[in-house]
Amino acid sequence: MKKISLIKYASDINEVINNLLVTDNNGDKLSINHGCDRFIELVKKVREDRKKIIIIANGGSVSTASHFQNDLVKACNVRALIYSDQPLLTALANDLGYEHIYDVPFKLWIDKDDLLIIISSSGESKNLINVSNYAQDKEIKIITLTGFKSDNYIRNQGDINFYLDSYSYGIVENAHAIITHFITDKIKD
């Protein structure tokens, strides 16, 4: 087994964040600062308009989504939610298939001028893609945070897309947590 030190691991996360690629809905590259500013502007607009943010994710990214939702509500006074109710999600997975676990609640809860945030290491999960496609059809603003392949499907779906060039779940998920903490810290300040 390859030995890695904590210092090296933290350095790897720092390197991935320093090489963060941010693009808009046309695929045009934005500076990291400009992308973060646009992210913050969209969240503040949702707050000012008394709209809501819906955050979707799978696996470990659900933890990041849940923490982000908590900080948006508690520290930033933003209406935000995630779908994490196990009985509902397992019922939908059982009856409709896992690729549809977010379809039903998203369609019930989304309103005009709400914001969808998708957090996905791979950017290839069918259940997230289904919601993303629906949101695009309804002209809902989307922000994506992805990793792994640079041409992952979700990365091209957002109005603002944050892509981390790493195939390590730990590095991508930790970097997503850093980005979301940065966003909420800037909003509450």
MDTraj code that builds the backbone (N, CA, C; nanometers):
import mdtraj as md
import numpy as np

residues = "MET LYS LYS ILE SER LEU ILE LYS TYR ALA SER ASP ILE ASN GLU VAL ILE ASN ASN LEU LEU VAL THR ASP ASN ASN GLY ASP LYS LEU SER ILE ASN HIS GLY CYS ASP ARG PHE ILE GLU LEU VAL LYS LYS VAL ARG GLU ASP ARG LYS LYS ILE ILE ILE ILE ALA ASN GLY GLY SER VAL SER THR ALA SER HIS PHE GLN ASN ASP LEU VAL LYS ALA CYS ASN VAL ARG ALA LEU ILE TYR SER ASP GLN PRO LEU LEU THR ALA LEU ALA ASN ASP LEU GLY TYR GLU HIS ILE TYR ASP VAL PRO PHE LYS LEU TRP ILE ASP LYS ASP ASP LEU LEU ILE ILE ILE SER SER SER GLY GLU SER LYS ASN LEU ILE ASN VAL SER ASN TYR ALA GLN ASP LYS GLU ILE LYS ILE ILE THR LEU THR GLY PHE LYS SER ASP ASN TYR ILE ARG ASN GLN GLY ASP ILE ASN PHE TYR LEU ASP SER TYR SER TYR GLY ILE VAL GLU ASN ALA HIS ALA ILE ILE THR HIS PHE ILE THR ASP LYS ILE LYS ASP".split()
xyz = np.array([
    [0.0843, -0.1187, 0.0000],
    [0.0000, 0.0000, 0.0000],
    [0.0886, 0.1247, 0.0000],
    [0.0555, 0.2191, -0.0807],
    [0.1301, 0.3438, -0.0936],
    [0.1105, 0.4296, 0.0313],
    [0.2199, 0.4762, 0.0892],
    [0.2108, 0.5623, 0.2075],
    [0.1940, 0.7071, 0.1632],
    [0.1049, 0.7752, 0.2301],
    [0.0831, 0.9168, 0.2032],
    [0.0698, 0.9876, 0.3378],
    [0.1315, 1.1026, 0.3479],
    [0.1233, 1.1780, 0.4725],
    [0.0053, 1.2744, 0.4679],
    [-0.0371, 1.3157, 0.5854],
    [-0.1458, 1.4136, 0.5931],
    [-0.1056, 1.5436, 0.5241],
    [0.0189, 1.5824, 0.5406],
    [0.0677, 1.7056, 0.4756],
    [0.0551, 1.6936, 0.3233],
    [0.0932, 1.5789, 0.2690],
    [0.0849, 1.5571, 0.1246],
    [-0.0620, 1.5569, 0.0790],
    [-0.1484, 1.4913, 0.1579],
    [-0.2907, 1.4849, 0.1242],
    [-0.3509, 1.6250, 0.1213],
    [-0.3218, 1.7052, 0.2232],
    [-0.3717, 1.8433, 0.2278],
    [-0.3145, 1.9241, 0.1115],
    [-0.1900, 1.8991, 0.0782],
    [-0.1268, 1.9668, -0.0349],
    [-0.1965, 1.9298, -0.1658],
    [-0.2344, 1.8025, -0.1787],
    [-0.3063, 1.7587, -0.2990],
    [-0.4420, 1.8288, -0.3114],
    [-0.5131, 1.8431, -0.1992],
    [-0.6411, 1.9152, -0.2008],
    [-0.6178, 2.0608, -0.2420],
    [-0.5149, 2.1225, -0.1843],
    [-0.4821, 2.2610, -0.2181],
    [-0.4505, 2.2758, -0.3673],
    [-0.3751, 2.1804, -0.4221],
    [-0.3397, 2.1863, -0.5642],
    [-0.4644, 2.1753, -0.6526],
    [-0.5556, 2.0856, -0.6158],
    [-0.6786, 2.0691, -0.6938],
    [-0.7619, 2.1968, -0.6880],
    [-0.7708, 2.2591, -0.5712],
    [-0.8465, 2.3844, -0.5595],
    [-0.7781, 2.4956, -0.6382],
    [-0.6462, 2.5021, -0.6331],
    [-0.5743, 2.6042, -0.7104],
    [-0.5952, 2.5882, -0.8602],
    [-0.6259, 2.4666, -0.9041],
    [-0.6498, 2.4395, -1.0461],
    [-0.7981, 2.4238, -1.0785],
    [-0.8837, 2.4686, -0.9874],
    [-1.0275, 2.4642, -1.0071],
    [-1.0638, 2.5326, -1.1386],
    [-1.1478, 2.4670, -1.2162],
    [-1.1963, 2.5258, -1.3409],
    [-1.3412, 2.5673, -1.3215],
    [-1.3698, 2.6912, -1.3522],
    [-1.5052, 2.7439, -1.3402],
    [-1.5487, 2.7888, -1.4790],
    [-1.6676, 2.7421, -1.5193],
    [-1.7206, 2.7786, -1.6505],
    [-1.8648, 2.8255, -1.6365],
    [-1.9106, 2.8964, -1.7374],
    [-2.0503, 2.9397, -1.7395],
    [-2.1309, 2.8445, -1.8274],
    [-2.2557, 2.8793, -1.8542],
    [-2.3438, 2.7910, -1.9307],
    [-2.3056, 2.7801, -2.0778],
    [-2.2165, 2.8637, -2.1249],
    [-2.1667, 2.8525, -2.2623],
    [-2.0352, 2.7751, -2.2691],
    [-1.9858, 2.7318, -2.1521],
    [-1.8570, 2.6633, -2.1469],
    [-1.7393, 2.7587, -2.1412],
    [-1.7680, 2.8900, -2.1321],
    [-1.6597, 2.9879, -2.1244],
    [-1.5983, 2.9860, -1.9855],
    [-1.4661, 2.9918, -1.9817],
    [-1.3937, 2.9864, -1.8560],
    [-1.4077, 3.1185, -1.7801],
    [-1.4324, 3.1064, -1.6488],
    [-1.4379, 3.2211, -1.5588],
    [-1.3227, 3.2104, -1.4608],
    [-1.2754, 3.3225, -1.4095],
    [-1.1768, 3.3142, -1.3023],
    [-1.2446, 3.2534, -1.1798],
    [-1.1667, 3.1939, -1.0921],
    [-1.2228, 3.1351, -0.9702],
    [-1.2985, 3.2413, -0.8914],
    [-1.2380, 3.3594, -0.8767],
    [-1.3036, 3.4664, -0.8004],
    [-1.4339, 3.5110, -0.8646],
    [-1.4343, 3.5242, -0.9962],
    [-1.5559, 3.5663, -1.0652],
    [-1.6655, 3.4595, -1.0512],
    [-1.6272, 3.3315, -1.0642],
    [-1.7226, 3.2235, -1.0472],
    [-1.7825, 3.2223, -0.9076],
    [-1.6980, 3.2413, -0.8055],
    [-1.7469, 3.2471, -0.6674],
    [-1.8372, 3.3681, -0.6467],
    [-1.8007, 3.4816, -0.7045],
    [-1.8852, 3.6012, -0.6936],
    [-2.0226, 3.5769, -0.7554],
    [-2.0257, 3.5117, -0.8714],
    [-2.1548, 3.4817, -0.9364],
    [-2.2364, 3.3827, -0.8540],
    [-2.1693, 3.2838, -0.7945],
    [-2.2353, 3.1875, -0.7066],
    [-2.3011, 3.2633, -0.5910],
    [-2.2257, 3.3516, -0.5273],
    [-2.2756, 3.4300, -0.4139],
    [-2.3920, 3.5192, -0.4569],
    [-2.3803, 3.5835, -0.5729],
    [-2.4883, 3.6689, -0.6234],
    [-2.6178, 3.5907, -0.6430],
    [-2.6073, 3.4697, -0.6991],
    [-2.7276, 3.3878, -0.7200],
    [-2.7915, 3.3488, -0.5871],
    [-2.7102, 3.3128, -0.4890],
    [-2.7640, 3.2763, -0.3574],
    [-2.8296, 3.3975, -0.2917],
    [-2.7651, 3.5123, -0.2983],
    [-2.8228, 3.6335, -0.2390],
    [-2.9528, 3.6735, -0.3081],
    [-2.9587, 3.6546, -0.4397],
    [-3.0826, 3.6865, -0.5126],
    [-3.1953, 3.5952, -0.4671],
    [-3.1663, 3.4681, -0.4492],
    [-3.2665, 3.3744, -0.3978],
    [-3.3164, 3.4213, -0.2618],
    [-3.2246, 3.4628, -0.1763],
    [-3.2628, 3.5106, -0.0427],
    [-3.3492, 3.6359, -0.0520],
    [-3.3072, 3.7324, -0.1327],
    [-3.3807, 3.8583, -0.1458],
    [-3.5212, 3.8371, -0.2032],
    [-3.5332, 3.7439, -0.2961],
    [-3.6613, 3.7177, -0.3612],
    [-3.7478, 3.6178, -0.2835],
    [-3.6979, 3.5719, -0.1696],
    [-3.7679, 3.4729, -0.0860],
    [-3.7995, 3.3459, -0.1644],
    [-3.7060, 3.3083, -0.2497],
    [-3.7146, 3.1815, -0.3228],
    [-3.6361, 3.0775, -0.2439],
    [-3.6075, 2.9636, -0.3044],
    [-3.5360, 2.8596, -0.2317],
    [-3.4292, 2.7955, -0.3178],
    [-3.3387, 2.7283, -0.2471],
    [-3.2329, 2.6508, -0.3098],
    [-3.2607, 2.5042, -0.2806],
    [-3.2541, 2.4228, -0.3836],
    [-3.2636, 2.2790, -0.3676],
    [-3.1275, 2.2207, -0.4037],
    [-3.0723, 2.1419, -0.3123],
    [-2.9402, 2.0824, -0.3313],
    [-2.9586, 1.9316, -0.3443],
    [-2.9000, 1.8732, -0.4489],
    [-2.9075, 1.7284, -0.4662],
    [-2.7674, 1.6703, -0.4797],
    [-2.7529, 1.5474, -0.4317],
    [-2.6240, 1.4789, -0.4329],
    [-2.6466, 1.3315, -0.4034],
    [-2.5409, 1.2524, -0.4144],
    [-2.5431, 1.1103, -0.3804],
    [-2.4265, 1.0781, -0.2872],
    [-2.4416, 0.9700, -0.2134],
    [-2.3320, 0.9167, -0.1323],
    [-2.2707, 1.0184, -0.0382],
    [-2.1382, 1.0226, -0.0355],
    [-2.0675, 1.1152, 0.0518],
    [-2.0988, 1.2605, 0.0229],
    [-2.1328, 1.2908, -0.1001],
    [-2.1670, 1.4284, -0.1360],
    [-2.2954, 1.4751, -0.0687],
    [-2.3803, 1.3810, -0.0264],
    [-2.5009, 1.4187, 0.0474],
    [-2.4616, 1.4838, 0.1800],
    [-2.3521, 1.4370, 0.2404],
    [-2.3047, 1.4994, 0.3647],
    [-2.2656, 1.6444, 0.3400],
    [-2.1964, 1.6690, 0.2308],
    [-2.1590, 1.8061, 0.1951],
    [-2.2847, 1.8882, 0.1681],
    [-2.3795, 1.8317, 0.0935],
    [-2.5046, 1.9010, 0.0624],
    [-2.5811, 1.9344, 0.1903],
    [-2.5870, 1.8396, 0.2823],
    [-2.6582, 1.8606, 0.4082],
    [-2.5926, 1.9700, 0.4913],
    [-2.4613, 1.9673, 0.4998],
    [-2.3910, 2.0704, 0.5763],
    [-2.4077, 2.2074, 0.5110],
    [-2.4009, 2.2110, 0.3788],
    [-2.4193, 2.3354, 0.3044],
    [-2.5595, 2.3912, 0.3291],
    [-2.6603, 2.3043, 0.3220],
    [-2.7983, 2.3454, 0.3476],
    [-2.8112, 2.4016, 0.4892],
    [-2.7509, 2.3344, 0.5852],
    [-2.7541, 2.3801, 0.7238],
    [-2.6957, 2.5212, 0.7367],
    [-2.5805, 2.5436, 0.6750],
    [-2.5158, 2.6749, 0.6833],
    [-2.5949, 2.7825, 0.6098],
    [-2.6539, 2.7474, 0.4951],
    [-2.7353, 2.8448, 0.4223],
    [-2.8542, 2.8903, 0.5063],
    [-2.9210, 2.7940, 0.5709],
    [-3.0389, 2.8268, 0.6514],
    [-2.9986, 2.9008, 0.7782],
    [-2.9086, 2.8421, 0.8559],
    [-2.8750, 2.8932, 0.9886],
    [-2.7909, 3.0209, 0.9851],
    [-2.6883, 3.0222, 0.9018],
    [-2.5947, 3.1348, 0.9026],
    [-2.6266, 3.2422, 0.7995],
    [-2.6960, 3.2043, 0.6919],
    [-2.7168, 3.2985, 0.5814],
    [-2.8623, 3.3376, 0.5614],
    [-2.9524, 3.2779, 0.6380],
    [-3.0947, 3.3102, 0.6296],
    [-3.1504, 3.2884, 0.4887],
    [-3.1106, 3.1751, 0.4292],
    [-3.1555, 3.1390, 0.2952],
    [-3.2434, 3.0146, 0.3061],
    [-3.3545, 3.0158, 0.2359],
    [-3.4404, 2.8967, 0.2315],
    [-3.3725, 2.7934, 0.1423],
    [-3.3318, 2.6815, 0.2036],
    [-3.2616, 2.5768, 0.1298],
    [-3.3057, 2.4408, 0.1821],
    [-3.3068, 2.3426, 0.0920],
    [-3.3430, 2.2084, 0.1342],
    [-3.2698, 2.1037, 0.0526],
    [-3.2590, 1.9850, 0.1132],
    [-3.2083, 1.8673, 0.0429],
    [-3.3118, 1.7571, 0.0613],
    [-3.3071, 1.6593, -0.0252],
    [-3.3946, 1.5444, -0.0113],
    [-3.3149, 1.4331, 0.0550],
    [-3.3407, 1.4102, 0.1822],
    [-3.2666, 1.3073, 0.2544],
    [-3.3581, 1.2177, 0.3370],
    [-3.4878, 1.2247, 0.3147],
    [-3.5823, 1.1426, 0.3888],
    [-3.5734, 0.9981, 0.3379],
    [-3.5146, 0.9100, 0.4196],
    [-3.4907, 0.7724, 0.3749],
    [-3.6170, 0.6969, 0.3344],
    [-3.7267, 0.7042, 0.4103],
    [-3.8454, 0.6308, 0.3654],
    [-3.8934, 0.6762, 0.2268],
    [-3.8942, 0.8061, 0.2025],
    [-3.9373, 0.8553, 0.0715],
    [-3.8408, 0.8099, -0.0376],
    [-3.7104, 0.8290, -0.0159],
    [-3.6126, 0.7945, -0.1189],
    [-3.6126, 0.6449, -0.1493],
    [-3.6242, 0.5618, -0.0444],
    [-3.6252, 0.4171, -0.0699],
    [-3.7561, 0.3734, -0.1361],
    [-3.8666, 0.4390, -0.1028],
    [-3.9938, 0.4075, -0.1696],
    [-3.9857, 0.4434, -0.3171],
    [-3.9305, 0.5601, -0.3470],
    [-3.9172, 0.6015, -0.4867],
    [-3.8208, 0.5099, -0.5616],
    [-3.7093, 0.4730, -0.4977],
    [-3.6135, 0.3821, -0.5608],
    [-3.6777, 0.2463, -0.5879],
    [-3.7537, 0.1971, -0.4917],
    [-3.8190, 0.0669, -0.5064],
    [-3.9248, 0.0701, -0.6171],
    [-4.0047, 0.1750, -0.6195],
    [-4.1172, 0.1800, -0.7128],
    [-4.0810, 0.2318, -0.8518],
    [-3.9870, 0.3266, -0.8581],
    [-3.9558, 0.3906, -0.9864],
    [-3.8149, 0.3621, -1.0371],
    [-3.7259, 0.3170, -0.9486],
    [-3.5851, 0.2965, -0.9822],
    [-3.5016, 0.4094, -0.9248],
    [-3.3788, 0.3764, -0.8857],
    [-3.2919, 0.4740, -0.8202],
    [-3.2704, 0.5998, -0.9048],
    [-3.2717, 0.5836, -1.0349],
    [-3.2473, 0.6987, -1.1226],
    [-3.3582, 0.8032, -1.1135],
    [-3.4687, 0.7705, -1.0434],
    [-3.5810, 0.8640, -1.0314],
    [-3.6076, 0.9108, -0.8881],
    [-3.5136, 0.8875, -0.7957],
    [-3.5417, 0.9222, -0.6555],
    [-3.5604, 1.0716, -0.6315],
    [-3.5018, 1.1542, -0.7161],
    [-3.5163, 1.2983, -0.6964],
    [-3.6208, 1.3615, -0.7878],
    [-3.6615, 1.2907, -0.8922],
    [-3.7583, 1.3461, -0.9878],
    [-3.8864, 1.3943, -0.9205],
    [-3.9498, 1.3052, -0.8463],
    [-4.0810, 1.3350, -0.7875],
    [-4.0740, 1.4526, -0.6901],
    [-3.9857, 1.4484, -0.5887],
    [-3.9845, 1.5626, -0.4964],
    [-3.9409, 1.6926, -0.5634],
    [-3.8462, 1.6845, -0.6564],
    [-3.8007, 1.8064, -0.7233],
    [-3.9143, 1.8712, -0.8005],
    [-3.9876, 1.7927, -0.8755],
    [-4.0988, 1.8477, -0.9537],
    [-4.2076, 1.9060, -0.8641],
    [-4.2262, 1.8496, -0.7464],
    [-4.3259, 1.9015, -0.6516],
    [-4.2809, 2.0314, -0.5849],
    [-4.1513, 2.0445, -0.5606],
    [-4.1020, 2.1562, -0.4791],
    [-4.0439, 2.2725, -0.5584],
    [-4.0022, 2.2511, -0.6807],
    [-3.9340, 2.3578, -0.7543],
    [-4.0342, 2.4628, -0.8014],
    [-3.9942, 2.5868, -0.7892],
    [-4.0735, 2.6996, -0.8366],
    [-3.9856, 2.7887, -0.9232],
    [-4.0508, 2.8710, -1.0033],
    [-3.9798, 2.9673, -1.0872],
    [-3.8857, 3.0507, -1.0003],
    [-3.7674, 3.0742, -1.0500],
    [-3.6638, 3.1556, -0.9863],
    [-3.5987, 3.0898, -0.8648],
    [-3.6268, 2.9600, -0.8410],
    [-3.5494, 2.8860, -0.7425],
    [-3.4133, 2.8528, -0.8030],
    [-3.3257, 2.7970, -0.7227],
    [-3.1905, 2.7628, -0.7656],
    [-3.1635, 2.6169, -0.7336],
    [-3.1095, 2.5437, -0.8286],
    [-3.0691, 2.4046, -0.8094],
    [-2.9178, 2.4000, -0.7978],
    [-2.8680, 2.3315, -0.6947],
    [-2.7246, 2.3078, -0.6798],
    [-2.7026, 2.1574, -0.6809],
    [-2.6152, 2.1131, -0.7701],
    [-2.5840, 1.9705, -0.7835],
    [-2.4389, 1.9496, -0.7406],
    [-2.4201, 1.8598, -0.6436],
    [-2.2863, 1.8249, -0.5966],
    [-2.2637, 1.6779, -0.6308],
    [-2.1631, 1.6513, -0.7145],
    [-2.1386, 1.5150, -0.7617],
    [-1.9914, 1.4967, -0.7941],
    [-1.9290, 1.3967, -0.7337],
    [-1.7888, 1.3697, -0.7655],
    [-1.7733, 1.3306, -0.9113],
    [-1.8564, 1.2380, -0.9595],
    [-1.8416, 1.1892, -1.0964],
    [-1.9123, 1.2749, -1.1999],
    [-2.0220, 1.3377, -1.1611],
    [-2.1012, 1.4138, -1.2569],
    [-2.1748, 1.3270, -1.3563],
    [-2.1890, 1.1978, -1.3267],
    [-2.2491, 1.1050, -1.4212],
    [-2.3681, 1.0281, -1.3655],
    [-2.4169, 1.0612, -1.2477],
    [-2.5265, 0.9870, -1.1859],
    [-2.6585, 1.0176, -1.2562],
    [-2.7250, 0.9128, -1.3000],
    [-2.8488, 0.9273, -1.3779],
    [-2.9565, 1.0035, -1.3011],
    [-2.9666, 0.9810, -1.1680],
    [-3.0713, 1.0509, -1.0919],
    [-3.0460, 1.2017, -1.0889],
    [-2.9209, 1.2423, -1.0848],
    [-2.8879, 1.3855, -1.0870],
    [-2.9051, 1.4435, -1.2271],
    [-2.8693, 1.3663, -1.3267],
    [-2.8855, 1.4091, -1.4658],
    [-3.0337, 1.4309, -1.4981],
    [-3.1204, 1.3404, -1.4524],
    [-3.2640, 1.3548, -1.4781],
    [-3.3173, 1.4865, -1.4230],
    [-3.2778, 1.5204, -1.3000],
    [-3.3241, 1.6457, -1.2397],
    [-3.2635, 1.7650, -1.3128],
    [-3.1379, 1.7555, -1.3480],
    [-3.0710, 1.8636, -1.4206],
    [-3.1405, 1.8921, -1.5530],
    [-3.1729, 1.7878, -1.6260],
    [-3.2417, 1.8051, -1.7544],
    [-3.3785, 1.8704, -1.7349],
    [-3.4516, 1.8259, -1.6336],
    [-3.5825, 1.8851, -1.6044],
    [-3.5670, 2.0332, -1.5688],
    [-3.4693, 2.0645, -1.4845],
    [-3.4459, 2.2035, -1.4438],
    [-3.4116, 2.2906, -1.5643],
    [-3.3313, 2.2380, -1.6544],
    [-3.2980, 2.3150, -1.7746],
    [-3.4228, 2.3402, -1.8589],
    [-3.5061, 2.2381, -1.8737],
    [-3.6307, 2.2548, -1.9501],
    [-3.7194, 2.3626, -1.8897],
    [-3.7161, 2.3769, -1.7573],
    [-3.7984, 2.4752, -1.6864],
    [-3.7247, 2.6072, -1.6630],
    [-3.6038, 2.6197, -1.7210],
    [-3.5216, 2.7405, -1.7112],
    [-3.4895, 2.7783, -1.5661],
    [-3.4629, 2.6763, -1.4849],
    [-3.4184, 2.6954, -1.3468],
    [-3.2677, 2.7146, -1.3488],
    [-3.2173, 2.8112, -1.2749],
    [-3.0726, 2.8326, -1.2647],
    [-3.0097, 2.7123, -1.1939],
    [-2.8900, 2.6730, -1.2412],
    [-2.8199, 2.5562, -1.1870],
    [-2.6748, 2.5934, -1.1590],
    [-2.6256, 2.5478, -1.0447],
    [-2.4834, 2.5543, -1.0120],
    [-2.4364, 2.4112, -0.9919],
    [-2.3240, 2.3744, -1.0527],
    [-2.2721, 2.2395, -1.0375],
    [-2.1340, 2.2412, -0.9727],
    [-2.1086, 2.1375, -0.8929],
    [-1.9775, 2.1116, -0.8352],
    [-1.9453, 1.9658, -0.8662],
    [-1.8449, 1.9427, -0.9520],
    [-1.8123, 1.8068, -0.9938],
    [-1.6613, 1.7841, -0.9917],
    [-1.6247, 1.6608, -1.0250],
    [-1.4844, 1.6210, -1.0365],
    [-1.4722, 1.5128, -1.1417],
    [-1.3689, 1.4293, -1.1243],
    [-1.3400, 1.3160, -1.2108],
    [-1.3178, 1.3607, -1.3550],
    [-1.3951, 1.3092, -1.4515],
    [-1.3715, 1.3401, -1.5927],
    [-1.4074, 1.4854, -1.6241],
    [-1.3230, 1.5501, -1.7026],
    [-1.3488, 1.6900, -1.7365],
    [-1.4716, 1.7067, -1.8254],
    [-1.5111, 1.6013, -1.8943],
    [-1.6290, 1.6107, -1.9808],
    [-1.7502, 1.5411, -1.9187],
    [-1.7557, 1.5344, -1.7853],
    [-1.8710, 1.4699, -1.7222],
    [-1.9994, 1.5461, -1.7562],
    [-2.1096, 1.4748, -1.7595],
    [-2.2366, 1.5300, -1.8073],
    [-2.2832, 1.6505, -1.7251],
    [-2.2816, 1.6376, -1.5937],
    [-2.3331, 1.7437, -1.5064],
    [-2.2534, 1.8727, -1.5226],
    [-2.1235, 1.8617, -1.5456],
    [-2.0385, 1.9810, -1.5572],
    [-2.0878, 2.0773, -1.6646],
    [-2.1522, 2.0277, -1.7644],
    [-2.1985, 2.1129, -1.8744],
    [-2.3417, 2.1609, -1.8578],
    [-2.4036, 2.1340, -1.7434],
    [-2.5447, 2.1647, -1.7239],
    [-2.5698, 2.2978, -1.6540],
    [-2.4726, 2.3482, -1.5820],
    [-2.4976, 2.4628, -1.4962],
    [-2.4810, 2.5980, -1.5615],
    [-2.5405, 2.6963, -1.4969],
    [-2.5136, 2.8356, -1.5320],
    [-2.3746, 2.8727, -1.4835],
    [-2.3329, 2.8077, -1.3736],
    [-2.1962, 2.8182, -1.3217],
    [-2.1546, 2.6766, -1.2844],
    [-2.0350, 2.6367, -1.3288],
    [-1.9861, 2.5006, -1.3078],
    [-1.8476, 2.5047, -1.2440],
    [-1.8343, 2.4355, -1.1312],
    [-1.7067, 2.4251, -1.0614],
    [-1.6556, 2.2825, -1.0806],
    [-1.5418, 2.2683, -1.1506],
    [-1.4870, 2.1367, -1.1810],
    [-1.3494, 2.1210, -1.1178],
    [-1.3323, 2.0068, -1.0472],
    [-1.2056, 1.9730, -0.9830],
    [-1.1425, 1.8553, -1.0568],
    [-1.0198, 1.8733, -1.1015],
    [-0.9510, 1.7718, -1.1810],
    [-0.8853, 1.6685, -1.0898],
    [-0.9671, 1.5774, -1.0394],
    [-0.9177, 1.4683, -0.9548],
    [-1.0133, 1.3516, -0.9651],
    [-0.9573, 1.2308, -0.9556],
    [-1.0381, 1.1091, -0.9532],
    [-1.0475, 1.0516, -0.8123],
    [-1.0048, 1.1250, -0.7127],
    [-1.0099, 1.0802, -0.5738],
    [-1.1371, 1.1336, -0.5080],
    [-1.2224, 1.0412, -0.4617],
    [-1.3444, 1.0842, -0.3930],
    [-1.3109, 1.1767, -0.2765],
    [-1.2134, 1.1370, -0.1956],
    [-1.1793, 1.2162, -0.0776],
    [-1.1361, 1.3569, -0.1122],
    [-1.0527, 1.3694, -0.2117],
    [-1.0037, 1.5023, -0.2502],
    [-1.1174, 1.5862, -0.3090],
    [-1.1959, 1.5279, -0.3984],
    [-1.3065, 1.6024, -0.4599],
    [-1.4090, 1.6425, -0.3538],
    [-1.4489, 1.5484, -0.2680],
    [-1.5497, 1.5792, -0.1665],
    [-1.4998, 1.6827, -0.0663],
    [-1.3735, 1.6738, -0.0256],
    [-1.3186, 1.7744, 0.0655],
    [-1.3103, 1.9108, -0.0008],
    [-1.2722, 1.9140, -0.1275],
    [-1.2647, 2.0415, -0.1994],
    [-1.4047, 2.1018, -0.2166],
    [-1.5051, 2.0185, -0.2433],
    [-1.6428, 2.0692, -0.2518],
    [-1.6850, 2.1291, -0.1178],
    [-1.6488, 2.0645, -0.0088],
    [-1.6809, 2.1177, 0.1246],
    [-1.6122, 2.2521, 0.1471],
    [-1.4886, 2.2651, 0.1033],
    [-1.4170, 2.3927, 0.1175],
    [-1.4871, 2.5018, 0.0373],
    [-1.5268, 2.4700, -0.0856],
    [-1.5949, 2.5688, -0.1701],
    [-1.7260, 2.6127, -0.1051],
    [-1.8064, 2.5170, -0.0581],
    [-1.9359, 2.5533, 0.0003],
    [-1.9185, 2.6300, 0.1309],
    [-1.8178, 2.5959, 0.2100],
    [-1.7903, 2.6739, 0.3314],
    [-1.7484, 2.8161, 0.2951],
    [-1.6661, 2.8293, 0.1931],
    [-1.6236, 2.9619, 0.1492],
    [-1.7440, 3.0461, 0.1081],
    [-1.8346, 2.9871, 0.0326],
    [-1.9528, 3.0602, -0.0150],
    [-2.0350, 3.1081, 0.1032],
    [-2.0664, 3.0192, 0.1979],
    [-2.1506, 3.0612, 0.3121],
    [-2.0773, 3.1595, 0.4032],
    [-1.9477, 3.1419, 0.4194],
    [-1.8715, 3.2390, 0.5010],
    [-1.8753, 3.3769, 0.4381],
    [-1.8621, 3.3839, 0.3066],
    [-1.8667, 3.5138, 0.2381],
    [-2.0066, 3.5755, 0.2466],
    [-2.1111, 3.4954, 0.2373],
    [-2.2476, 3.5492, 0.2441],
    [-2.2780, 3.5995, 0.3824],
    [-2.2437, 3.5251, 0.4848],
    [-2.2768, 3.5700, 0.6213],
    [-2.1927, 3.6875, 0.6654],
    [-2.0729, 3.7046, 0.6073],
    [-1.9882, 3.8198, 0.6397],
    [-2.0370, 3.9426, 0.5673],
])
top = md.Topology()
chain = top.add_chain()
for i, resn in enumerate(residues, 1):
    res = top.add_residue(resn, chain, resSeq=i)
    for name in ("N", "CA", "C"):
        top.add_atom(name, md.element.get_by_symbol(name[0]), res)
traj = md.Trajectory(xyz[None], top)
